Amino acid sequence: MSSPSSLEALIEALRVLPGVGPRSAQRMAYHLLQRDQSGARRLSEALGRALDVLRHCQRCNSFSEQDVCGRCTSPGRDARQLCVVEMPADLAVLEQSRSYNGLYYVLMGRLSPLDGIGPRELGLERLLARATDGVVEEVILATNFTNEGEATAHLVSELMHARGLRVSRLSRGVPVGGELEHTDAGTIAQALIERRPA
């Protein structure tokens, strides 16, 4: 006997989450239905509300309930610095570090020709308009250190240099508290290349 179609639909819907395969989706569905129906309702309502009220900030392209988010309108932020990240989760991590007080631009992705994502799909013209507003002096590239992230950083860097903007890139190296014997060779090589005077 097959499962009810509504249960199958729930399992398939849960599979859209990153890293969730068929078995994990099935476990989640059974958990929500059997053990946490109030949690399932909260999840459903929160997701519905988020879909209804969230939009992209007109300045930083991250998610916001207003046309321009509170971070972009904050007078306490340094508008001369613009940090370019791939996703809102990357912005959140940088904010948690409490080491950056400038503004952001979220690409909502990265170049990936195999997936059909080029400069047009990333909306790089919006980034260019934002970075050349006459206030931004430095563009900080904080894309991930993957092949796609590096390609994205390279292209954005060329576009910004062509417009006379100063461009910097997050450095790579041994993590704070890391031990060399447990660090991969690529990270150590990059740390040696980007070493600084002591």
N, CA, C and O of each residue as an XYZ file, in Angstrom:
792
protein
N       0.848     -1.184      0.000
C       0.000      0.000      0.000
C       0.892      1.245      0.000
O       1.824      1.351      0.797
N       0.601      2.164     -0.883
C       1.431      3.366     -0.993
C       1.029      4.397      0.059
O      -0.060      4.338      0.630
N       1.933      5.339      0.299
C       1.662      6.404      1.266
C       0.620      7.355      0.707
O       0.468      7.459     -0.510
N      -0.112      8.063      1.594
C      -1.078      9.068      1.117
C      -0.366     10.131      0.279
O       0.783     10.475      0.560
N      -1.031     10.641     -0.728
C      -0.396     11.605     -1.629
C       0.028     12.875     -0.892
O       1.036     13.483     -1.253
N      -0.723     13.289      0.137
C      -0.349     14.490      0.884
C       0.963     14.260      1.645
O       1.768     15.181      1.776
N       1.178     13.054      2.139
C       2.433     12.721      2.819
C       3.579     12.709      1.818
O       4.650     13.248      2.096
N       3.369     12.105      0.667
C       4.398     12.100     -0.379
C       4.737     13.520     -0.809
O       5.904     13.845     -1.025
N       3.717     14.367     -0.934
C       3.950     15.760     -1.331
C       4.780     16.489     -0.277
O       5.658     17.280     -0.621
N       4.507     16.228      1.010
C       5.287     16.841      2.082
C       6.737     16.384      2.029
O       7.650     17.200      2.157
N       6.953     15.101      1.844
C       8.318     14.561      1.763
C       9.061     15.183      0.582
O      10.216     15.586      0.715
N       8.406     15.260     -0.562
C       9.045     15.870     -1.740
C       9.341     17.346     -1.500
O      10.380     17.847     -1.930
N       8.437     18.046     -0.818
C       8.650     19.465     -0.530
C       9.859     19.663      0.380
O      10.630     20.603      0.188
N      10.030     18.789      1.362
C      11.175     18.897      2.276
C      12.497     18.627      1.569
O      13.548     19.089      2.014
N      12.449     17.890      0.483
C      13.676     17.569     -0.259
C      14.272     18.781     -0.972
O      15.408     18.711     -1.441
N      13.536     19.890     -1.066
C      14.110     21.073     -1.707
C      15.173     21.719     -0.813
O      15.970     22.528     -1.288
N      15.189     21.370      0.470
C      16.184     21.943      1.381
C      17.559     21.377      1.060
O      17.678     20.198      0.729
N      18.603     22.204      1.153
C      19.948     21.718      0.825
C      20.393     20.611      1.781
O      20.211     20.709      2.995
N      20.967     19.581      1.221
C      21.498     18.483      2.029
C      20.449     17.505      2.524
O      20.775     16.597      3.289
N      19.203     17.664      2.112
C      18.136     16.775      2.575
C      17.800     15.785      1.462
O      17.286     16.154      0.406
N      18.105     14.528      1.729
C      17.795     13.467      0.782
C      16.453     12.840      1.107
O      15.743     13.309      1.996
N      16.099     11.772      0.381
C      14.792     11.144      0.569
C      14.554     10.633      1.991
O      13.465     10.815      2.535
N      15.555     10.000      2.597
C      15.363      9.442      3.939
C      15.246     10.538      4.992
O      14.409     10.459      5.891
N      16.094     11.563      4.875
C      16.002     12.680      5.828
C      14.660     13.382      5.710
O      14.042     13.725      6.717
N      14.210     13.594      4.482
C      12.916     14.248      4.270
C      11.794     13.410      4.874
O      10.862     13.949      5.472
N      11.883     12.114      4.718
C      10.867     11.225      5.276
C      10.856     11.303      6.801
O       9.791     11.370      7.415
N      12.060     11.294      7.420
C      12.151     11.400      8.883
C      11.575     12.720      9.374
O      10.853     12.758     10.370
N      11.896     13.797      8.673
C      11.376     15.107      9.062
C       9.857     15.138      8.975
O       9.183     15.625      9.882
N       9.331     14.619      7.885
C       7.876     14.623      7.696
C       7.188     13.840      8.812
O       6.217     14.319      9.397
N       7.684     12.640      9.110
C       7.074     11.835     10.173
C       7.198     12.525     11.529
O       6.272     12.489     12.339
N       8.351     13.156     11.771
C       8.543     13.860     13.046
C       7.518     14.990     13.190
O       6.857     15.116     14.221
N       7.400     15.807     12.139
C       6.474     16.939     12.206
C       5.029     16.481     12.373
O       4.267     17.096     13.119
N       4.653     15.419     11.693
C       3.267     14.948     11.755
C       2.959     14.200     13.048
O       1.860     14.306     13.593
N       3.945     13.440     13.534
C       3.714     12.597     14.703
C       4.004     13.285     16.024
O       3.234     13.160     16.976
N       5.107     14.010     16.083
C       5.607     14.483     17.360
C       5.524     15.993     17.571
O       5.589     16.455     18.711
N       5.381     16.775     16.492
C       5.445     18.224     16.664
C       4.518     18.935     15.679
O       4.969     19.713     14.838
N       3.237     18.662     15.791
C       2.283     19.298     14.879
C       2.218     20.811     15.078
O       2.019     21.556     14.118
N       2.384     21.271     16.331
C       2.376     22.726     16.551
C       3.604     23.356     15.901
O       3.526     24.453     15.348
N       4.738     22.659     15.967
C       5.948     23.145     15.292
C       5.761     23.176     13.786
O       6.227     24.100     13.120
N       5.083     22.171     13.247
C       4.807     22.126     11.811
C       3.937     23.312     11.396
O       4.164     23.919     10.349
N       2.934     23.639     12.226
C       2.067     24.784     11.908
C       2.862     26.095     11.964
O       2.710     26.958     11.099
N       3.720     26.235     13.000
C       4.562     27.446     13.101
C       5.474     27.564     11.886
O       5.645     28.649     11.330
N       6.052     26.448     11.484
C       6.934     26.431     10.321
C       6.161     26.863      9.070
O       6.639     27.685      8.288
N       4.987     26.308      8.895
C       4.160     26.635      7.736
C       3.783     28.114      7.721
O       3.868     28.773      6.685
N       3.364     28.634      8.882
C       2.963     30.040      8.974
C       4.148     30.976      8.768
O       4.026     31.991      8.082
N       5.305     30.638      9.362
C       6.493     31.487      9.218
C       6.963     31.507      7.769
O       7.344     32.558      7.252
N       6.937     30.358      7.118
C       7.345     30.293      5.717
C       6.383     31.089      4.842
O       6.810     31.830      3.956
N       5.085     30.936      5.091
C       4.086     31.691      4.328
C       4.247     33.186      4.513
O       4.178     33.950      3.550
N       4.465     33.610      5.773
C       4.656     35.043      6.036
C       5.917     35.565      5.358
O       5.898     36.634      4.746
N       7.014     34.815      5.463
C       8.264     35.243      4.834
C       8.084     35.408      3.325
O       8.573     36.375      2.741
N       7.388     34.472      2.702
C       7.145     34.564      1.259
C       6.290     35.779      0.915
O       6.451     36.374     -0.150
N       5.385     36.144      1.814
C       4.498     37.283      1.567
C       5.182     38.631      1.767
O       4.924     39.564      1.007
N       6.053     38.754      2.778
C       6.557     40.092      3.146
C       8.011     40.363      2.749
O       8.398     41.525      2.625
N       8.813     39.336      2.551
C      10.220     39.595      2.242
C      10.419     39.935      0.774
O       9.770     39.379     -0.112
N      11.335     40.863      0.546
C      11.723     41.259     -0.809
C      13.209     41.566     -0.777
O      13.834     41.452      0.277
N      13.777     41.944     -1.880
C      15.192     42.296     -1.923
C      15.359     43.783     -1.656
O      14.664     44.613     -2.242
N      16.289     44.111     -0.764
C      16.632     45.503     -0.490
C      17.131     46.134     -1.791
O      17.914     45.524     -2.519
N      16.685     47.335     -2.078
C      17.062     48.008     -3.322
C      18.527     48.407     -3.352
O      19.080     48.647     -4.426
N      19.165     48.483     -2.188
C      20.578     48.887     -2.159
C      21.535     47.706     -2.031
O      22.513     47.621     -2.773
N      21.264     46.792     -1.094
C      22.229     45.703     -0.861
C      21.787     44.368     -1.456
O      22.583     43.431     -1.521
N      20.542     44.270     -1.885
C      20.010     43.067     -2.527
C      19.773     41.916     -1.556
O      19.408     40.824     -1.991
N      19.968     42.125     -0.256
C      19.665     41.086      0.726
C      18.160     41.095      0.977
O      17.435     41.899      0.390
N      17.695     40.212      1.839
C      16.264     40.160      2.148
C      15.896     41.269      3.127
O      16.653     41.584      4.045
N      14.723     41.850      2.914
C      14.251     42.937      3.761
C      12.735     42.975      3.716
O      12.124     42.508      2.755
N      12.134     43.528      4.749
C      10.687     43.756      4.727
C      10.365     45.141      4.173
O       9.216     45.428      3.838
N      11.382     46.001      4.077
C      11.206     47.331      3.515
C      11.941     47.399      2.175
O      12.710     46.503      1.826
N      11.684     48.492      1.425
C      12.380     48.668      0.152
C      13.881     48.790      0.360
O      14.662     48.277     -0.441
N      14.293     49.469      1.433
C      15.708     49.586      1.799
C      15.834     49.116      3.241
O      15.113     49.590      4.119
N      16.735     48.198      3.482
C      16.842     47.581      4.811
C      17.461     48.539      5.839
O      18.055     49.558      5.486
N      17.309     48.190      7.087
C      17.821     49.006      8.184
C      19.331     49.138      8.178
O      19.862     50.175      8.575
N      20.023     48.115      7.738
C      21.488     48.170      7.688
C      21.932     49.235      6.689
O      22.854     50.001      6.969
N      21.281     49.288      5.526
C      21.654     50.252      4.492
C      21.325     51.687      4.873
O      21.978     52.613      4.394
N      20.323     51.890      5.727
C      19.939     53.244      6.127
C      20.593     53.679      7.436
O      20.400     54.810      7.883
N      21.361     52.786      8.048
C      21.979     53.120      9.329
C      23.066     54.183      9.159
O      23.988     53.992      8.366
N      22.975     55.302      9.892
C      24.003     56.340      9.790
C      25.330     55.920     10.427
O      26.356     56.561     10.201
N      25.313     54.858     11.212
C      26.535     54.399     11.878
C      27.425     53.523     11.009
O      28.512     53.142     11.444
N      26.998     53.192      9.794
C      27.783     52.335      8.909
C      28.670     53.193      8.012
O      28.303     54.309      7.645
N      29.839     52.661      7.665
C      30.782     53.362      6.794
C      30.397     53.117      5.339
O      30.663     52.046      4.794
N      29.774     54.103      4.716
C      29.278     53.965      3.346
C      30.389     53.972      2.313
O      30.134     53.739      1.131
N      31.636     54.240      2.745
C      32.761     54.243      1.798
C      33.238     52.838      1.466
O      33.955     52.634      0.487
N      32.836     51.863      2.290
C      33.233     50.471      2.057
C      32.015     49.647      1.661
O      30.953     49.743      2.277
N      32.192     48.833      0.616
C      31.127     47.961      0.136
C      31.680     46.543      0.039
O      32.571     46.268     -0.764
N      31.150     45.659      0.854
C      31.598     44.275      0.901
C      30.660     43.418      0.042
O      29.450     43.402      0.268
N      31.214     42.721     -0.924
C      30.424     41.896     -1.835
C      30.476     40.445     -1.371
O      31.552     39.858     -1.257
N      29.306     39.872     -1.104
C      29.208     38.482     -0.656
C      28.286     37.714     -1.608
O      27.535     38.309     -2.381
N      28.359     36.392     -1.537
C      27.526     35.566     -2.408
C      26.083     35.469     -1.922
O      25.149     35.642     -2.705
N      25.900     35.195     -0.635
C      24.566     34.906     -0.111
C      24.322     35.648      1.206
O      25.278     36.060      1.863
N      23.044     35.826      1.605
C      22.749     36.470      2.887
C      23.401     35.760      4.079
O      23.740     36.411      5.067
N      23.582     34.444      4.003
C      24.237     33.718      5.094
C      25.684     34.187      5.264
O      26.192     34.232      6.384
N      26.349     34.536      4.154
C      27.721     35.048      4.232
C      27.743     36.409      4.917
O      28.628     36.691      5.726
N      26.771     37.244      4.591
C      26.639     38.547      5.252
C      26.463     38.352      6.756
O      27.087     39.049      7.556
N      25.615     37.408      7.133
C      25.353     37.156      8.556
C      26.622     36.746      9.291
O      26.850     37.184     10.418
N      27.447     35.913      8.669
C      28.699     35.472      9.307
C      29.646     36.653      9.489
O      30.276     36.788     10.537
N      29.748     37.507      8.475
C      30.619     38.683      8.599
C      30.121     39.615      9.698
O      30.923     40.171     10.449
N      28.818     39.788      9.797
C      28.259     40.631     10.851
C      28.547     40.049     12.234
O      28.837     40.790     13.173
N      28.466     38.733     12.358
C      28.731     38.089     13.647
C      30.176     38.279     14.084
O      30.471     38.233     15.278
N      31.075     38.491     13.139
C      32.487     38.694     13.497
C      32.711     40.048     14.164
O      33.716     40.240     14.849
N      31.788     40.986     13.973
C      31.869     42.342     14.533
C      33.171     43.046     14.165
O      33.677     43.872     14.925
N      33.703     42.715     13.004
C      34.966     43.311     12.578
C      34.802     44.189     11.343
O      35.786     44.714     10.824
N      33.581     44.352     10.872
C      33.325     45.142      9.661
C      32.120     46.030      9.911
O      31.093     45.572     10.411
N      32.250     47.313      9.558
C      31.160     48.258      9.806
C      30.734     48.997      8.545
O      30.069     50.031      8.615
N      31.123     48.461      7.391
C      30.716     49.082      6.145
C      29.373     48.540      5.677
O      28.614     47.963      6.455
N      29.099     48.734      4.405
C      27.853     48.254      3.806
C      28.128     47.019      2.956
O      29.281     46.636      2.759
N      27.073     46.406      2.459
C      27.182     45.134      1.738
C      26.463     45.192      0.403
O      25.620     46.054      0.153
N      26.828     44.242     -0.440
C      26.032     43.909     -1.612
C      26.011     42.391     -1.717
O      27.063     41.751     -1.731
N      24.809     41.812     -1.792
C      24.649     40.361     -1.847
C      24.323     39.955     -3.282
O      23.309     40.379     -3.837
N      25.176     39.140     -3.875
C      24.993     38.711     -5.263
C      23.838     37.723     -5.437
O      23.268     37.618     -6.523
N      23.496     37.006     -4.379
C      22.491     35.939     -4.439
C      22.948     34.809     -5.359
O      22.146     34.205     -6.070
N      24.243     34.539     -5.330
C      24.793     33.451     -6.129
C      26.233     33.727     -6.491
O      26.887     34.592     -5.908
N      26.714     32.981     -7.460
C      28.084     33.139     -7.956
C      28.115     32.640     -9.388
O      27.237     31.888     -9.811
N      29.127     33.059    -10.130
C      29.258     32.595    -11.504
C      29.358     31.080    -11.520
O      30.116     30.489    -10.751
N      28.596     30.463    -12.393
C      28.635     29.014    -12.540
C      28.143     28.671    -13.946
O      26.975     28.332    -14.134
N      29.031     28.761    -14.924
C      28.624     28.528    -16.312
C      27.944     27.173    -16.526
O      27.031     27.061    -17.344
N      28.378     26.157    -15.805
C      27.757     24.839    -15.959
C      26.291     24.839    -15.540
O      25.494     24.045    -16.040
N      25.940     25.741    -14.612
C      24.551     25.865    -14.160
C      23.811     26.987    -14.878
O      22.673     27.310    -14.537
N      24.465     27.577    -15.874
C      23.829     28.652    -16.628
C      23.790     29.980    -15.908
O      22.946     30.821    -16.214
N      24.693     30.192    -14.947
C      24.715     31.449    -14.196
C      25.926     32.261    -14.632
O      27.067     31.945    -14.294
N      25.650     33.309    -15.386
C      26.686     34.219    -15.857
C      26.506     35.583    -15.236
O      25.701     35.743    -14.319
N      27.246     36.579    -15.721
C      27.162     37.931    -15.164
C      25.747     38.509    -15.205
O      25.342     39.212    -14.279
N      24.993     38.221    -16.265
C      23.633     38.762    -16.373
C      22.729     38.178    -15.295
O      21.939     38.899    -14.685
N      22.846     36.860    -15.059
C      22.001     36.210    -14.052
C      22.320     36.710    -12.647
O      21.444     36.729    -11.782
N      23.564     37.115    -12.413
C      23.944     37.658    -11.101
C      23.525     39.119    -10.946
O      23.567     39.663     -9.842
N      23.130     39.743    -12.024
C      22.723     41.144    -11.940
C      23.890     42.064    -11.625
O      23.758     42.987    -10.821
N      25.035     41.815    -12.258
C      26.221     42.618    -11.956
C      26.053     44.087    -12.316
O      26.770     44.934    -11.784
N      25.115     44.409    -13.215
C      24.884     45.823    -13.537
C      24.338     46.569    -12.315
O      24.643     47.746    -12.121
N      23.534     45.891    -11.494
C      23.034     46.515    -10.254
C      24.186     46.752     -9.278
O      24.249     47.795     -8.628
N      25.094     45.781     -9.180
C      26.270     45.943     -8.315
C      27.110     47.121     -8.804
O      27.556     47.937     -7.998
N      27.326     47.217    -10.103
C      28.123     48.325    -10.646
C      27.481     49.668    -10.322
O      28.168     50.611     -9.930
N      26.175     49.753    -10.485
C      25.480     51.000    -10.167
C      25.643     51.337     -8.688
O      25.854     52.496     -8.331
N      25.547     50.338     -7.843
C      25.679     50.548     -6.393
C      27.094     50.985     -6.035
O      27.277     51.896     -5.228
N      28.095     50.341     -6.630
C      29.491     50.625     -6.277
C      29.982     51.958     -6.830
O      30.927     52.537     -6.294
N      29.358     52.446     -7.885
C      29.802     53.700     -8.495
C      28.852     54.850     -8.142
O      28.612     55.741     -8.957
N      28.322     54.818     -6.928
C      27.381     55.859     -6.489
C      28.063     57.160     -6.077
O      27.388     58.116     -5.695
N      29.403     57.205     -6.149
C      30.137     58.410     -5.769
C      30.533     58.439     -4.310
O      31.278     59.326     -3.895
N      30.053     57.492     -3.522
C      30.381     57.428     -2.094
C      31.356     56.274     -1.827
O      32.298     56.417     -1.047
N      31.125     55.149     -2.471
C      31.966     53.956     -2.258
C      33.385     54.222     -2.751
O      33.593     54.667     -3.880
N      34.364     53.937     -1.875
C      35.776     54.094     -2.221
C      36.488     52.752     -2.339
O      37.444     52.612     -3.102
N      36.018     51.769     -1.580
C      36.661     50.459     -1.590
C      35.605     49.366     -1.689
O      34.594     49.390     -0.987
N      35.862     48.407     -2.574
C      35.006     47.236     -2.706
C      35.788     46.058     -2.143
O      36.882     45.747     -2.614
N      35.223     45.407     -1.137
C      35.864     44.254     -0.496
C      35.185     42.999     -1.020
O      33.978     42.822     -0.855
N      35.960     42.134     -1.648
C      35.413     40.904     -2.214
C      35.473     39.807     -1.170
O      36.551     39.406     -0.732
N      34.306     39.329     -0.778
C      34.215     38.285      0.243
C      33.440     37.086     -0.292
O      32.637     36.481      0.417
N      33.698     36.752     -1.567
C      33.093     35.546     -2.121
C      33.851     34.342     -1.570
O      34.963     34.475     -1.060
N      33.241     33.179     -1.679
C      33.859     31.966     -1.151
C      35.099     31.584     -1.954
O      35.265     32.001     -3.100
N      35.957     30.795     -1.342
C      37.202     30.393     -1.982
C      37.035     29.083     -2.751
O      37.883     28.193     -2.679
N      35.937     28.982     -3.483
C      35.691     27.869     -4.396
C      36.097     28.339     -5.793
O      36.381     29.521     -5.989
N      36.126     27.434     -6.753
C      36.440     27.846     -8.125
C      35.456     28.894     -8.621
O      35.851     29.876     -9.249
N      34.168     28.685     -8.336
C      33.150     29.633     -8.777
C      33.280     30.971     -8.052
O      33.136     32.032     -8.660
N      33.555     30.911     -6.742
C      33.728     32.133     -5.967
C      34.936     32.929     -6.418
O      34.894     34.158     -6.478
N      36.016     32.224     -6.735
C      37.228     32.894     -7.232
C      36.972     33.542     -8.589
O      37.407     34.668     -8.833
N      36.263     32.830     -9.477
C      35.944     33.393    -10.794
C      35.061     34.634    -10.643
O      35.247     35.626    -11.348
N      34.111     34.570     -9.726
C      33.233     35.707     -9.471
C      34.039     36.895     -8.958
O      33.866     38.021     -9.425
N      34.922     36.635     -7.994
C      35.757     37.705     -7.431
C      36.638     38.324     -8.508
O      36.808     39.543     -8.546
N      37.198     37.498     -9.380
C      38.069     37.996    -10.451
C      37.301     38.928    -11.388
O      37.779     40.013    -11.720
N      36.112     38.504    -11.812
C      35.318     39.326    -12.719
C      34.895     40.636    -12.047
O      35.017     41.706    -12.643
N      34.405     40.556    -10.821
C      33.986     41.770    -10.117
C      35.177     42.707     -9.919
O      35.047     43.922    -10.066
N      36.326     42.144     -9.588
C      37.533     42.950     -9.406
C      37.882     43.716    -10.686
O      38.178     44.910    -10.642
N      37.844     43.025    -11.814
C      38.150     43.693    -13.093
C      37.156     44.816    -13.376
O      37.550     45.901    -13.802
N      35.873     44.561    -13.142
C      34.845     45.578    -13.385
C      35.053     46.798    -12.491
O      34.886     47.932    -12.939
N      35.418     46.570    -11.232
C      35.603     47.674    -10.284
C      36.881     48.461    -10.578
O      36.887     49.691    -10.520
N      37.966     47.744    -10.893
C      39.222     48.427    -11.241
C      39.024     49.321    -12.465
O      39.563     50.426    -12.528
N      38.248     48.835    -13.435
C      38.004     49.607    -14.654
C      37.268     50.908    -14.356
O      37.291     51.835    -15.165
N      36.618     50.977    -13.206
C      35.884     52.187    -12.822
C      36.621     52.988    -11.756
O      36.055     53.893    -11.144
N      37.879     52.649    -11.542
C      38.721     53.427    -10.645
C      38.512     53.183     -9.167
O      38.957     53.981     -8.342
N      37.845     52.100     -8.816
C      37.616     51.801     -7.402
C      38.739     50.943     -6.839
O      39.314     50.113     -7.543
N      39.043     51.149     -5.572
C      40.017     50.303     -4.881
C      39.327     48.993     -4.536
O      38.203     48.990     -4.032
N      39.995     47.884     -4.805
C      39.406     46.570     -4.570
C      40.334     45.768     -3.673
O      41.548     45.756     -3.873
N      39.753     45.095     -2.680
C      40.533     44.198     -1.820
C      39.793     42.867     -1.733
O      38.611     42.774     -2.061
N      40.504     41.853     -1.290
C      39.942     40.499     -1.204
C      40.240     39.955      0.178
O      41.326     40.185      0.711
N      39.292     39.236      0.770
C      39.578     38.579      2.043
C      40.811     37.699      1.875
O      40.979     37.044      0.846
N      41.663     37.688      2.881
C      42.841     36.826      2.781
C      42.500     35.428      3.263
O      41.492     35.204      3.935
N      43.360     34.504      2.906
C      43.168     33.114      3.297
C      44.346     32.688      4.143
O      45.421     33.281      4.057
N      44.155     31.673      4.955
C      45.264     31.188      5.745
C      44.822     30.231      6.821
O      43.695     29.736      6.822
N      45.742     29.980      7.745
C      45.488     29.045      8.835
C      44.436     29.652      9.755
O      44.573     30.809     10.152
N      43.383     28.903     10.109
C      42.338     29.462     10.970
C      42.850     29.768     12.376
O      43.778     29.125     12.866
N      42.234     30.751     13.009
C      42.592     31.093     14.386
C      42.365     29.865     15.263
O      41.300     29.249     15.223
N      43.363     29.523     16.042
C      43.269     28.346     16.911
C      43.592     27.049     16.191
O      43.562     25.978     16.797
N      43.902     27.134     14.898
C      44.192     25.931     14.121
C      45.621     25.452     14.333
O      46.518     26.239     14.634
N      45.810     24.180     14.174
C      47.135     23.584     14.277
C      47.590     23.169     12.895
O      46.807     22.635     12.110
N      48.870     23.418     12.593
C      49.384     23.145     11.262
C      49.209     21.685     10.852
O      48.889     21.400      9.698
N      49.414     20.768     11.781
C      49.343     19.356     11.410
C      47.934     18.934     10.997
O      47.762     17.903     10.346
N      46.930     19.719     11.370
C      45.552     19.392     11.019
C      45.002     20.298      9.915
O      43.803     20.283      9.635
N      45.879     21.085      9.291
C      45.471     22.028      8.257
C      45.862     21.467      6.891
O      46.952     20.917      6.734
N      44.976     21.604      5.906
C      45.270     21.044      4.589
C      46.394     21.807      3.896
O      46.653     22.971      4.203
N      47.053     21.137      2.963
C      48.230     21.689      2.292
C      47.898     22.956      1.508
O      48.706     23.883      1.470
N      46.718     23.009      0.880
C      46.333     24.194      0.117
C      46.214     25.433      0.992
O      46.627     26.523      0.596
N      45.650     25.263      2.182
C      45.504     26.388      3.114
C      46.866     26.859      3.598
O      47.118     28.060      3.693
N      47.743     25.909      3.903
C      49.096     26.277      4.351
C      49.838     26.998      3.238
O      50.513     27.995      3.494
N      49.726     26.511      2.002
C      50.392     27.159      0.865
C      49.906     28.594      0.711
O      50.707     29.505      0.505
N      48.597     28.796      0.809
C      48.047     30.132      0.671
C      48.491     31.033      1.825
O      48.751     32.218      1.619
N      48.578     30.479      3.032
C      49.044     31.252      4.191
C      50.483     31.702      3.992
O      50.843     32.820      4.360
N      51.308     30.834      3.409
C      52.697     31.207      3.141
C      52.784     32.321      2.095
O      53.566     33.261      2.234
N      51.970     32.196      1.053
C      51.961     33.218      0.009
C      51.513     34.564      0.567
O      52.074     35.598      0.207
N      50.513     34.564      1.437
C      49.950     35.800      1.965
C      50.518     36.183      3.339
O      49.898     36.933      4.093
N      51.708     35.652      3.649
C      52.320     35.977      4.933
C      52.589     37.474      5.039
O      52.708     38.175      4.034
N      52.682     37.951      6.294
C      52.930     39.375      6.534
C      54.041     39.522      7.554
O      54.337     38.578      8.286
N      54.659     40.693      7.613
C      55.742     40.906      8.573
C      55.239     40.711     10.003
O      54.101     41.054     10.321
N      56.101     40.154     10.865
C      55.716     39.917     12.249
C      56.285     40.991     13.151
O      56.065     40.960     14.362
